[in-house]
Amino acid sequence: MSSALLVMDVRRGIVDRYGGAGGLLNRLTRAVAAAREAGVPVMFVRVAFRPGFPEVSPANRTFRATTEAAGEAFTEGSPATQIHPALAPGAGEPVVLKKRVSAFTGSDLEVLLRSRRVTRLVLTGIATSGVVLSTLREAADRDYELTVLADGCADADEEVHRVLIEKVFPRQALVMTVEEWEKELKDR
């Protein structure tokens, strides 16, 4: 079984809004380092649009409201849409550009995973109720084995995060902490 660690939507703009996300960056830095040390591919995912937002339908309430409020801060070249510098991608680590909530939708993620024969995804990111939930559901439908690093995710609503981590995600994924995953990698 080949695994890949997905670090999703840990972008400058969102981390700044979450106020550093209570140690999340430190835990994700450890998870990325552990993956690299174990030879597990690390892939970064971010959402951004072309100037003028031609990909955003007026029917899409989420992205219509976001792009109207954020304006050019949501374009591909904006510093706000770039991976947070604390988690700078290493040489050869892809940064996947997506156009919707799920890491699969509007991106080349599936091609990258297939080319590496990845069958297990380890999910992290902001927000638990957004990219993590949507990617988990789509990945499960695509028959990936899934792990969610509970403390490698953050959400603006702590109760929603808790319910997803404790009640929803375990139906389709193994849920563990960054520390538990680090230990699993070392024990291999």
Rosetta blueprint (number, residue, H / E / L):
1 M L
2 S L
3 S E
4 A E
5 L E
6 L E
7 V E
8 M E
9 D L
10 V L
11 R E
12 R H
13 G H
14 I H
15 V H
16 D H
17 R H
18 Y L
19 G L
20 G L
21 A L
22 G L
23 G L
24 L H
25 L H
26 N H
27 R H
28 L H
29 T H
30 R H
31 A H
32 V H
33 A H
34 A H
35 A H
36 R H
37 E H
38 A H
39 G L
40 V L
41 P L
42 V E
43 M E
44 F E
45 V E
46 R E
47 V E
48 A L
49 F E
50 R L
51 P L
52 G L
53 F L
54 P L
55 E L
56 V L
57 S L
58 P L
59 A L
60 N L
61 R H
62 T H
63 F H
64 R H
65 A H
66 T H
67 T H
68 E H
69 A H
70 A H
71 G H
72 E H
73 A H
74 F H
75 T E
76 E L
77 G L
78 S L
79 P H
80 A H
81 T H
82 Q L
83 I E
84 H L
85 P H
86 A H
87 L H
88 A L
89 P L
90 G L
91 A L
92 G L
93 E L
94 P L
95 V E
96 V E
97 L E
98 K E
99 K L
100 R L
101 V L
102 S L
103 A L
104 F L
105 T L
106 G L
107 S L
108 D L
109 L H
110 E H
111 V H
112 L H
113 L H
114 R H
115 S H
116 R L
117 R L
118 V L
119 T L
120 R E
121 L E
122 V E
123 L E
124 T E
125 G E
126 I E
127 A L
128 T H
129 S H
130 G H
131 V H
132 V H
133 L H
134 S H
135 T H
136 L H
137 R H
138 E H
139 A H
140 A H
141 D H
142 R L
143 D L
144 Y L
145 E E
146 L E
147 T E
148 V E
149 L E
150 A E
151 D E
152 G E
153 C E
154 A E
155 D L
156 A L
157 D L
158 E H
159 E H
160 V H
161 H H
162 R H
163 V H
164 L H
165 I H
166 E H
167 K H
168 V H
169 F H
170 P H
171 R H
172 Q L
173 A L
174 L E
175 V E
176 M E
177 T L
178 V H
179 E H
180 E H
181 W H
182 E H
183 K H
184 E H
185 L H
186 K H
187 D H
188 R L
